[in-house]
Amino acid sequence: MKELIDYIAKALKEDLGKVIGKQGRTAKAMRTILSAASAKLKKRSVLEILE
């Protein structure tokens, strides 16, 4: 089983929409980058976006 790395991005309530992006595109892009970097390290990653 691969090690899990949990990343937490905190944003102010008024900036949350910018962090997530239209239809979640920005959040999806961040998760894609984390996934690629994690795969190279043979680990799993999770991105949580909190306010």
N, C-alpha and C positions, 0 to 999 in steps of 0.2 A: 504494500500500500504506500502511495506517495505521501510525502509530508505536505500538509496544508498550510498555506500562508494566508492570513486574513488581513486585507488592507482596508482601512477605514478612512473615507474622505468626509470631512466635516465642512459644511457650508452654512452660511447664514440663510435664514428662511427666504429673504428677498433675492438671494443668489442661487437658490436651489434649481430654479428653472434653467439658468445658464449652465450649471454644472451638468444637468441631465441632458439638455439640448432638445431640439425639436424631434419628437417621436423617439427620444432616447438615443439619438445618434452619437452624441458626445460620450455618454456613459458607455455605450456599446464599444466605441473606439478605445476608451480607456481600458475596458475589460479585454479587448482583443490584444492590446499591447502587453498587458499583464500576463495574459495567457501565453503569448509567444515567449516572453522572457522566462516565465515559469517552466515552460516545456523545455527550454534550453538547459535549465537547472534540474530538470526531472522532478519538478514539484508541481503541486496544484495551487491555484490562487483563487481568492474570492474578493470581490470589491463590494464594500458596503458604502452607500452614500447616505449620510445622516445630516439632519439639520441641527 
